[in-house]
Amino acid sequence: MPEKLIRDYIPEIAASHGRRLTVRTATPAELPNLLLSKLLEEADEAATAEDGELLEELADVLEVVYALAAHHGHSVEDLERIRAVKAGGRGRFTRHLVMQIPATSHSKESA
């Protein structure tokens, strides 16, 4: 049966609407893959969101990113510090630059 990671209060919210969900607690070994799957799900939802839904979907992406960082022993502050260092050294995405990639190129540039 397909499974997916859900937010902590979803079972109670569903119950308040008369729906009973079958849930279990993820094992520590499977949690990283479940979080990565959830990140892809939320990123896809953000990528296809209408303007009025985008901010909520981006917040969902952040929540999963924070959970992944925490699972690996890092805080939101750690994540923000690394983000700021990368922004200072490599820039952000404010100039809207698009790189042309030659068809024969096999190298990969980090964004």
N, C-alpha and C positions, 0 to 999 in steps of 0.2 A: 504494500500500500504506500502510495507517495506520502512524503512527509515534508514539512518545512518548519523552520524556526519562526516562532511568533513572539510578539511582545508579551511581557509579564502579565498584564491585566486582561488580555483577550479572553481567556476562559470565563472570567467573571462578567465581562461585558456581554459575551454571548449568552450566558446564563440569565442575565437580566432581561434579555430579549426572548427567553424561552427556548434557547438552543443549547444543547449540551455537546461539548467538543470532547473528543478522545485525545488526550495529551499525555506525554511522558516527559521526563527530564533527560536532556541530552547528557551523554557521558563526556568527561573531559577529553577523551580521545577523538570523539566525533565532532566536538564543538567547532574547531577551526574550519572544517569543511562546510558545516552548516552555516557558519557566519559568512564564509566566502560565497556560498550559494545565495544567501540572503542579500549580500552586497550587490551581486549581479542582478538579482530580481529588482532591488530598489533602484539601481542605476538605470535599468531598462525602463522602469516606471517614470523616472525623472526625465529620461531622454524622450519619452513619448507624451509627457504631460502637456496639457494646455497651459497657457499663461497663468490662469487663476489657480492651478494646482501645483505649479512648479515649486514654489517655496516649501510647501508641505512635503513634497517628494524629496527635495534636497535635504530637509530636516531628517527624513527617514534614512537617507544615505549616511548622513553624519552620525546618527545614532548607531548604525551598524559599524561604521569606522571606529567610533569610540569603544564599542564592545570588543572589536578585534584588537585594538590597542591594549585594552585592559586585560584581555585574555593572554596577551604576550608580555604582561607586566609593565605596561606603559600607561601613563596618565594622559588626560586631555592636555595638560600643560606641556608634557613631553612632546606630544604631537604638534602642538602649536609652536613650540620652540623650533622644532625641525622644519616646520612649514615656513617660519619666518627666516630661518637661515637660508633655505633654498630660495625663497623669494628675494632675499638680499643678494645672493650670489648668482642666481640664474634669471631673476626677474619673475614677474607674474604673467598674467595673460591679458594685461591692460592695453597693450599695443596691438592686439589682434593679429599677430604675425602668423603667416601660413608658409611653411617650408615646402618647396618643390622637391619631390623625391624622384630621382631618375629611375626608370624602369629596370635598369640593370643593377641598381644598388642593392647590396646585401648587408650593408651596415645598418645599425639601428642607433638612432639618436635618442637620448633620454629627454623626455619632456619634463 
